[in-house]
Amino acid sequence: MDWPHRTAGPEFQKMKDKRVAEVLQTLRELAEMTRPNGGDITAKHKDRNAFAALACAGELVELLAGWAIDHAVGSGLNRLQWVPRQVQGEKAKSEYLVAKAKVDDHRHERSGGAHSRMSLKGQVEFDPIVLRQILINLLVRNPGGFPHQFQKMIVEALEALNYGETLPLLRPLNDGRKAKLLELKLQLEGVQFVEYWHAMGVSKLDTRKKVGGAYGVSDTTVRLWKARLIKELGQIHVSGQIQFAKNAGARAKETGRKIAAGLYKGATTVDLYSDEDLQRTATTYKQLIRQKKA
């Protein structure tokens, strides 16, 4: 589909309008459930409800202005940025007219929509400089409704990188950690592979050997990752991710049992922890370690 956020007929528009109404109703309900005048009663689950409201707001933006996001993404892919409105007397200048002509093009929406669809499927690699321009394009108009000063600081920090300057907002902490965030996240994925396959019925030792072989480390190293990850990333986050993998493995095992018995009538499930996923994750990890040692 060339225009993924455009309506494809009255039935599609009807479904879209229905979903918009549902999201708006959910937002109203969440606002009522969290009113401060309710005291401790409405404070219960407020954090979760606030995040749910923000997720709804994001969906609403996509439903109503997804085409504009596609345009911003497509413009960024071509390393173009929003052309600000000009005061009278500047609009007729050739530089402004040329810049306007470049961004006023339906092709940006089409290419942005296509790129977003491919990225969801893992079919594209993001160029960091291009991604930075896309983020600038999106944040300049602030579709998330962030406090103006926050939005201004983030845009300026991203723009400064294009001039070889790192503002404090994007300056990394130098706290002496041996392992950085991406390395830790990839190790956590390795632990999740272990827990998933163990829930499928494979022994922990065998799963650690398999993950260690892919990552280029020993099974003992894989075993020690969990404690380190809890220390660095926090118990809640690590335990939650591990439990997610365990649950997925248990579901996959049960589905496999039903299929073997001829009892499964559902749609084909997606294997979140396939051998291909392990190899892809392990390759990224080994590349990161090589760069770290270089």
C-alpha positions as CSV (number, residue, x, y, z in Angstrom):
1,M,0.0,0.0,0.0
2,D,1.6,3.3,-1.1
3,W,-0.2,5.4,1.5
4,P,-0.5,3.2,4.7
5,H,-2.2,5.9,6.7
6,R,-4.7,6.9,4.1
7,T,-8.2,5.5,4.0
8,A,-8.9,2.8,1.5
9,G,-12.7,3.2,1.1
10,P,-15.7,3.9,3.3
11,E,-15.5,0.6,5.3
12,F,-11.9,1.3,6.3
13,Q,-12.8,4.9,7.3
14,K,-15.7,3.6,9.3
15,M,-13.4,1.2,11.2
16,K,-10.9,4.0,11.7
17,D,-13.6,6.4,13.1
18,K,-14.8,3.7,15.4
19,R,-11.3,3.1,16.8
20,V,-10.8,6.9,17.2
21,A,-14.0,7.0,19.3
22,E,-12.9,4.1,21.4
23,V,-9.5,5.6,22.1
24,L,-11.1,9.0,23.0
25,Q,-13.5,7.2,25.4
26,T,-10.6,5.3,27.0
27,L,-8.7,8.6,27.5
28,R,-11.8,10.1,29.2
29,E,-12.2,7.1,31.5
30,L,-8.5,7.2,32.5
31,A,-8.7,10.9,33.2
32,E,-11.7,10.3,35.5
33,M,-10.1,7.4,37.2
34,T,-7.0,9.4,38.2
35,R,-8.5,12.7,39.4
36,P,-6.5,14.1,42.3
37,N,-9.6,14.9,44.3
38,G,-10.2,11.2,44.7
39,G,-7.3,11.0,47.1
40,D,-5.8,7.5,47.7
41,I,-8.5,5.8,45.8
42,T,-7.7,7.5,42.5
43,A,-4.0,7.4,43.2
44,K,-4.0,3.6,43.1
45,H,-2.6,2.4,39.8
46,K,-2.1,6.0,38.7
47,D,1.4,5.3,37.2
48,R,0.1,2.5,35.1
49,N,-3.0,4.5,34.0
50,A,-0.8,7.5,33.1
51,F,1.3,5.3,30.8
52,A,-1.9,3.8,29.4
53,A,-3.2,7.2,28.6
54,L,0.1,8.2,26.9
55,A,-0.1,5.0,24.8
56,C,-3.6,5.9,23.8
57,A,-2.5,9.4,22.9
58,G,0.2,7.9,20.6
59,E,-2.3,5.7,18.9
60,L,-4.6,8.7,18.4
61,V,-1.8,10.6,16.8
62,E,-1.1,7.7,14.5
63,L,-4.8,7.3,13.6
64,L,-5.4,10.9,12.8
65,A,-2.0,12.2,11.7
66,G,-0.1,9.1,10.7
67,W,0.2,10.5,7.2
68,A,2.0,13.5,8.6
69,I,4.4,11.3,10.5
70,D,5.1,9.4,7.3
71,H,5.8,12.7,5.6
72,A,8.2,13.8,8.4
73,V,10.0,10.4,8.2
74,G,10.2,10.6,4.4
75,S,11.6,14.1,4.5
76,G,14.2,13.0,7.0
77,L,15.2,10.1,4.8
78,N,16.1,12.7,2.2
79,R,17.9,14.7,4.8
80,L,15.3,17.5,4.6
81,Q,13.8,19.4,7.5
82,W,10.7,21.4,8.1
83,V,10.7,24.7,6.3
84,P,9.5,27.3,8.9
85,R,7.0,30.0,7.9
86,Q,8.6,33.2,6.8
87,V,7.5,36.8,7.5
88,Q,6.2,38.9,4.6
89,G,9.0,40.0,2.4
90,E,11.0,36.8,2.8
91,K,8.5,34.4,1.2
92,A,9.4,35.5,-2.4
93,K,13.1,34.9,-2.0
94,S,14.5,32.1,-4.2
95,E,16.1,30.2,-1.3
96,Y,12.8,29.9,0.5
97,L,10.9,28.9,-2.7
98,V,13.5,26.2,-3.5
99,A,13.3,24.8,0.0
100,K,9.5,24.8,0.0
101,A,9.5,23.0,-3.4
102,K,11.7,20.2,-2.0
103,V,9.5,19.5,1.0
104,D,6.1,20.1,-0.6
105,D,6.1,16.7,-2.3
106,H,3.8,13.6,-1.9
107,R,6.7,11.3,-2.4
108,H,7.9,12.0,1.2
109,E,4.7,10.5,2.6
110,R,5.0,7.5,0.4
111,S,8.6,6.8,1.1
112,G,8.2,7.4,4.8
113,G,5.3,5.0,5.0
114,A,7.2,2.3,3.1
115,H,10.2,2.8,5.3
116,S,8.2,2.5,8.5
117,R,6.5,-0.7,7.3
118,M,9.9,-2.3,6.4
119,S,11.5,-1.2,9.7
120,L,8.7,-3.0,11.6
121,K,9.6,-6.2,9.8
122,G,13.3,-5.6,10.6
123,Q,14.1,-5.2,6.9
124,V,16.0,-1.9,7.1
125,E,19.0,-0.6,8.9
126,F,18.8,3.0,10.2
127,D,21.5,5.4,9.3
128,P,22.1,7.3,12.7
129,I,22.4,10.6,10.9
130,V,19.2,10.1,8.9
131,L,17.4,8.9,12.0
132,R,18.5,12.0,13.9
133,Q,17.0,14.2,11.2
134,I,13.8,12.2,11.3
135,L,13.6,12.7,15.1
136,I,14.2,16.4,14.7
137,N,11.4,16.6,12.1
138,L,9.0,14.9,14.4
139,L,10.0,16.7,17.6
140,V,10.0,20.2,16.1
141,R,6.2,20.0,15.9
142,N,6.0,18.2,19.2
143,P,3.2,15.6,18.4
144,G,3.7,14.2,21.9
145,G,2.7,17.4,23.6
146,F,5.8,17.5,25.7
147,P,6.6,20.6,27.8
148,H,7.9,23.2,25.4
149,Q,11.2,23.7,27.2
150,F,11.9,19.9,27.1
151,Q,11.1,19.7,23.4
152,K,13.3,22.7,22.6
153,M,16.3,21.3,24.6
154,I,16.0,17.9,22.9
155,V,15.8,19.4,19.4
156,E,18.8,21.6,20.1
157,A,20.8,18.7,21.5
158,L,20.1,16.6,18.3
159,E,20.9,19.5,16.0
160,A,24.2,20.3,17.8
161,L,25.5,16.8,16.9
162,N,25.4,17.9,13.3
163,Y,27.8,20.6,14.2
164,G,30.2,18.4,16.1
165,E,28.9,19.5,19.5
166,T,27.6,17.4,22.3
167,L,25.3,19.3,24.6
168,P,24.9,18.1,28.2
169,L,21.6,16.4,27.5
170,L,23.3,13.8,25.3
171,R,26.7,13.6,27.1
172,P,27.2,10.1,28.5
173,L,27.8,9.5,32.2
174,N,31.3,8.5,32.9
175,D,30.7,6.2,35.9
176,G,33.4,3.6,35.2
177,R,30.9,0.8,34.1
178,K,32.7,-2.0,32.2
179,A,29.5,-2.9,30.3
180,K,27.4,-0.3,28.5
181,L,23.7,-0.4,27.9
182,L,23.6,-2.1,24.5
183,E,26.0,-4.9,25.7
184,L,23.8,-5.5,28.8
185,K,20.6,-5.6,26.7
186,L,22.1,-8.2,24.4
187,Q,23.2,-10.2,27.4
188,L,19.7,-10.0,28.7
189,E,18.4,-11.3,25.4
190,G,20.8,-14.2,25.7
191,V,19.4,-15.0,29.2
192,Q,15.9,-14.9,27.8
193,F,16.8,-17.4,25.1
194,V,18.0,-19.7,27.9
195,E,14.8,-19.3,29.9
196,Y,12.6,-19.7,26.9
197,W,14.1,-23.0,25.7
198,H,14.3,-24.3,29.3
199,A,10.5,-23.7,29.6
200,M,10.2,-25.7,26.4
201,G,11.8,-28.6,28.2
202,V,15.5,-28.3,27.4
203,S,18.0,-28.5,30.2
204,K,19.5,-25.2,31.5
205,L,23.0,-26.5,30.8
206,D,22.2,-27.4,27.2
207,T,20.5,-24.0,26.6
208,R,23.5,-22.1,28.2
209,K,25.9,-24.0,25.9
210,K,23.8,-23.2,22.9
211,V,23.6,-19.5,23.8
212,G,27.3,-19.4,24.8
213,G,28.3,-21.0,21.5
214,A,26.4,-18.4,19.5
215,Y,27.7,-15.5,21.6
216,G,31.3,-16.7,21.6
217,V,31.4,-17.1,25.4
218,S,31.3,-20.1,27.9
219,D,28.2,-21.5,29.4
220,T,29.5,-20.4,32.8
221,T,29.7,-16.8,31.5
222,V,26.1,-17.0,30.4
223,R,25.1,-18.4,33.8
224,L,26.8,-15.4,35.6
225,W,25.0,-12.8,33.4
226,K,21.8,-12.9,35.3
227,A,23.2,-11.6,38.6
228,R,25.2,-8.9,36.8
229,L,22.1,-7.8,34.9
230,I,20.0,-7.5,38.0
231,K,22.7,-5.3,39.5
232,E,23.0,-3.1,36.5
233,L,19.5,-2.9,35.1
234,G,17.4,-3.6,38.2
235,Q,15.5,-6.6,39.6
236,I,12.1,-5.5,38.3
237,H,13.2,-5.0,34.7
238,V,15.3,-8.2,34.5
239,S,12.8,-10.4,36.3
240,G,10.0,-9.1,34.1
241,Q,11.9,-9.9,30.9
242,I,12.9,-13.3,32.1
243,Q,9.3,-14.2,33.1
244,F,8.1,-13.0,29.7
245,A,10.5,-15.5,28.0
246,K,9.4,-18.3,30.4
247,N,5.7,-17.6,29.6
248,A,6.4,-17.6,25.9
249,G,8.2,-20.9,26.2
250,A,5.4,-22.5,28.2
251,R,2.8,-21.3,25.7
252,A,4.9,-22.6,22.7
253,K,5.4,-26.0,24.5
254,E,1.6,-26.3,25.1
255,T,0.9,-25.3,21.5
256,G,3.3,-27.9,20.2
257,R,1.7,-30.6,22.4
258,K,-1.8,-29.7,21.0
259,I,-0.5,-29.7,17.4
260,A,1.1,-33.1,17.9
261,A,-2.2,-34.4,19.3
262,G,-4.2,-32.8,16.5
263,L,-6.1,-30.6,18.9
264,Y,-4.8,-27.2,17.9
265,K,-7.1,-25.1,15.8
266,G,-5.5,-21.6,16.2
267,A,-3.4,-19.5,13.9
268,T,0.3,-20.3,13.5
269,T,2.2,-18.6,16.4
270,V,5.3,-16.5,15.9
271,D,8.4,-17.9,17.5
272,L,10.0,-15.0,19.4
273,Y,13.1,-17.0,20.2
274,S,14.0,-18.9,17.1
275,D,17.5,-20.1,16.1
276,E,17.6,-17.3,13.5
277,D,16.8,-14.7,16.2
278,L,19.6,-16.1,18.4
279,Q,22.1,-15.9,15.6
280,R,21.1,-12.4,14.7
281,T,21.4,-11.2,18.3
282,A,24.7,-13.1,18.8
283,T,26.2,-11.5,15.7
284,T,25.3,-8.1,17.0
285,Y,26.8,-8.9,20.4
286,K,30.1,-10.2,18.9
287,Q,30.4,-7.1,16.6
288,L,29.9,-4.9,19.7
289,I,32.6,-6.7,21.7
290,R,35.0,-6.5,18.7
291,Q,34.4,-2.7,18.5
292,K,34.9,-2.4,22.3
293,K,38.3,-4.2,22.1
294,A,39.5,-2.2,19.1
